[in-house]
Amino acid sequence: MSYPPADDRLRHLIAQEINTSVDTWKLAFWIAGNVVRNPAIQAELVRISRAHASGQHCGDRNCFNCFGAQLANPTQENPA
């Protein structure tokens, strides 16, 4: 079995990042679970994935490729 498990990858990856700033893995995993279940975060992930799937830039500054492309071409309209 690979880690992180394919059916819970997002929560595990977020928990790994949080774990460097909290006392226990259990706390990091609990926080990450709340993050991935948040409806606003789920909606944003869907928005970003739909933009990428349609070949559009998502416009999120944390998406290196999309944000860099917008800075390189400031005349491009943000589809979001």
Secondary structure, 3 states (H helix, E strand, C coil): CCCCCHHHHHHHHHHHHHHCCCCCHHHHHHHHHHHHHCHHHHHHHHHHHHHHHCCCCCCCCCCHHHHHHHHHCCCCCCCC
